[in-house]
């Protein structure tokens, strides 16, 4: 399977390329960067310590020629541009980018009529198992328990709450029969009054080099249940993305997420 990786010089890009290079059933076919990147023309393998004779480029169309799948963990605006190119060239996509608005997600859904896409806020196998555990917990702890989502990431992350935290909230809200858009509380300050029982709260931490910590807390009277996932390496996200790529191998179109990939739906 010929793979193109976007944002190749970034932390996730390097982890993705290294994972592809170590997979016997995959080949790094293209590595993309911004036109202003100082890495253009360099061997992509130099970024993860294993030269692979794939030059980093900025021409998306050229990279897609002969490619089977495109992996994108960049920014929404860049991913949407790549989406249109992949749709035009018939190249499947694994999208791990976060920070999309509803209209952007609709564009991804429309593109999935023509190409197969796995779109998930977190590609980690462990995180996606966590989503399932949160669904089960919310169904059981559906009365008398307050739901809070706490997440922590490195200082360079630009969106908050994280896409994973939002997905945790969506899973809990759906299991409780609520609409997250109507019950979410994003941070608290000052004299807030008592906590409404139907709300789902979010707390965000940014600092250092934290790869990603997420906790869903169900706090009742006399006890609380906490479901936590902590990532210590970006390799977990890269390996999940490759699992998603293999899932798409036999599919021509359709929109999927990691729950589909892992058979958890």
URLIN-V102895 format. One record per residue. N is the residue number from 1. RES is the residue in one small letter. PHI is phi as a letter, one per 40 degrees, with the letter a starting at -180 (none if undefined). PSI is psi in whole degrees, 0 to 359 (NA if undefined). BURIAL is b if it has 9 or more other ideal C-beta (glycine too) atoms within 8 Angstrom, else e. Layout:
N|RES|PHI|PSI|BURIAL ; N|RES|PHI|PSI|BURIAL
//
This chain:
1|x|none|123|b ; 2|x|c|121|b ; 3|x|b|136|b ; 4|x|b|134|b ; 5|x|b|127|b ; 6|x|c|156|b ; 7|x|f|45|b ; 8|x|c|334|b ; 9|x|c|353|b ; 10|x|c|174|b ; 11|x|c|313|e ; 12|x|c|322|b ; 13|x|d|315|b ; 14|x|c|317|b ; 15|x|c|320|b ; 16|x|c|314|b ; 17|x|c|320|b ; 18|x|c|318|b ; 19|x|c|319|b ; 20|x|c|315|b ; 21|x|c|331|b ; 22|x|c|357|e ; 23|x|c|119|e ; 24|x|c|338|e ; 25|x|c|9|e ; 26|x|b|156|b ; 27|x|b|133|e ; 28|x|c|111|b ; 29|x|c|330|b ; 30|x|a|149|b ; 31|x|b|121|b ; 32|x|b|147|b ; 33|x|a|171|b ; 34|x|c|153|e ; 35|x|d|336|e ; 36|x|c|2|e ; 37|x|c|137|b ; 38|x|c|352|e ; 39|x|c|353|b ; 40|x|d|134|b ; 41|x|g|346|e ; 42|x|c|157|b ; 43|x|c|124|b ; 44|x|d|326|b ; 45|x|c|337|b ; 46|x|c|338|e ; 47|x|c|342|b ; 48|x|b|15|b ; 49|x|g|21|e ; 50|x|a|87|e ; 51|x|d|135|e ; 52|x|b|5|b ; 53|x|g|32|e ; 54|x|b|114|b ; 55|x|c|138|b ; 56|x|c|132|b ; 57|x|b|177|b ; 58|x|b|357|b ; 59|x|c|102|e ; 60|x|c|314|b ; 61|x|d|318|e ; 62|x|c|320|e ; 63|x|c|327|b ; 64|x|c|341|b ; 65|x|c|115|e ; 66|x|g|1|e ; 67|x|c|151|b ; 68|x|b|328|b ; 69|x|a|146|b ; 70|x|b|128|b ; 71|x|b|128|b ; 72|x|b|117|b ; 73|x|b|46|b ; 74|x|b|238|b ; 75|x|b|155|e ; 76|x|d|315|b ; 77|x|c|319|e ; 78|x|c|317|b ; 79|x|c|320|b ; 80|x|c|323|b ; 81|x|c|316|b ; 82|x|c|324|b ; 83|x|d|314|b ; 84|x|c|321|b ; 85|x|c|318|b ; 86|x|c|321|b ; 87|x|c|318|b ; 88|x|c|324|e ; 89|x|c|358|b ; 90|x|g|34|e ; 91|x|b|130|b ; 92|x|c|160|b ; 93|x|b|144|b ; 94|x|b|117|b ; 95|x|b|115|b ; 96|x|b|6|b ; 97|x|c|144|b ; 98|x|b|172|b ; 99|x|g|13|e ; 100|x|c|145|b ; 101|x|c|172|e ; 102|x|d|321|e ; 103|x|c|327|e ; 104|x|c|319|b ; 105|x|c|326|b ; 106|x|c|322|e ; 107|x|c|322|b ; 108|x|c|317|b ; 109|x|c|322|e ; 110|x|c|320|e ; 111|x|c|330|b ; 112|x|c|352|b ; 113|x|c|335|e ; 114|x|b|329|e ; 115|x|b|157|b ; 116|x|c|133|b ; 117|x|b|133|b ; 118|x|b|119|b ; 119|x|b|115|b ; 120|x|a|142|b ; 121|x|c|344|b ; 122|x|a|126|b ; 123|x|c|357|b ; 124|x|c|133|b ; 125|x|c|317|b ; 126|x|c|319|b ; 127|x|c|319|b ; 128|x|c|331|b ; 129|x|c|321|b ; 130|x|d|319|b ; 131|x|d|316|b ; 132|x|c|319|b ; 133|x|c|323|b ; 134|x|c|319|b ; 135|x|d|314|b ; 136|x|c|314|e ; 137|x|c|318|b ; 138|x|c|324|b ; 139|x|c|323|e ; 140|x|c|316|e ; 141|x|c|53|b ; 142|x|c|358|e ; 143|x|b|133|e ; 144|x|g|10|e ; 145|x|b|131|b ; 146|x|c|138|b ; 147|x|b|126|b ; 148|x|b|139|b ; 149|x|b|124|b ; 150|x|b|130|b ; 151|x|b|151|b ; 152|x|b|136|b ; 153|x|a|172|b ; 154|x|c|164|b ; 155|x|c|345|e ; 156|x|c|351|e ; 157|x|c|134|b ; 158|x|b|348|e ; 159|x|b|148|e ; 160|x|a|140|e ; 161|x|c|166|b ; 162|x|c|158|b ; 163|x|c|326|b ; 164|x|c|317|b ; 165|x|c|316|b ; 166|x|c|320|b ; 167|x|c|322|b ; 168|x|d|315|b ; 169|x|c|319|b ; 170|x|c|318|b ; 171|x|c|313|b ; 172|x|c|315|b ; 173|x|c|315|b ; 174|x|c|318|b ; 175|x|c|333|b ; 176|x|c|359|b ; 177|x|g|29|e ; 178|x|b|164|b ; 179|x|b|117|e ; 180|x|d|325|b ; 181|x|c|336|e ; 182|x|c|340|e ; 183|x|b|357|b ; 184|x|c|141|b ; 185|x|b|117|b ; 186|x|b|87|e ; 187|x|g|154|e ; 188|x|b|146|e ; 189|x|a|143|e ; 190|x|g|204|e ; 191|x|c|94|e ; 192|x|c|346|e ; 193|x|g|178|e ; 194|x|c|154|e ; 195|x|c|121|e ; 196|x|c|134|e ; 197|x|c|338|e ; 198|x|c|357|e ; 199|x|c|160|b ; 200|x|b|118|b ; 201|x|c|151|b ; 202|x|b|135|b ; 203|x|b|135|b ; 204|x|b|134|b ; 205|x|b|136|b ; 206|x|b|126|b ; 207|x|i|151|e ; 208|x|f|222|e ; 209|x|b|30|e ; 210|x|d|121|b ; 211|x|c|315|b ; 212|x|i|116|b ; 213|x|b|134|b ; 214|x|b|135|b ; 215|x|b|132|b ; 216|x|b|119|b ; 217|x|b|129|b ; 218|x|b|101|b ; 219|x|b|116|e ; 220|x|b|191|b ; 221|x|c|115|e ; 222|x|g|354|e ; 223|x|a|161|e ; 224|x|a|148|e ; 225|x|b|129|b ; 226|x|b|128|e ; 227|x|b|114|b ; 228|x|b|140|b ; 229|x|b|133|b ; 230|x|b|125|e ; 231|x|c|132|b ; 232|x|b|352|e ; 233|x|a|144|e ; 234|x|c|351|b ; 235|x|c|328|b ; 236|x|c|322|b ; 237|x|c|321|b ; 238|x|c|316|b ; 239|x|c|323|b ; 240|x|c|321|b ; 241|x|c|322|b ; 242|x|c|327|b ; 243|x|c|321|b ; 244|x|c|321|b ; 245|x|c|317|b ; 246|x|c|324|b ; 247|x|c|323|b ; 248|x|c|350|b ; 249|x|d|322|e ; 250|x|b|17|e ; 251|x|b|137|b ; 252|x|c|329|e ; 253|x|a|178|e ; 254|x|h|153|e ; 255|x|b|124|e ; 256|x|b|164|b ; 257|x|b|185|b ; 258|x|c|339|b ; 259|x|c|323|b ; 260|x|c|315|b ; 261|x|d|320|b ; 262|x|c|0|b ; 263|x|g|31|e ; 264|x|c|357|b ; 265|x|c|NA|e
//
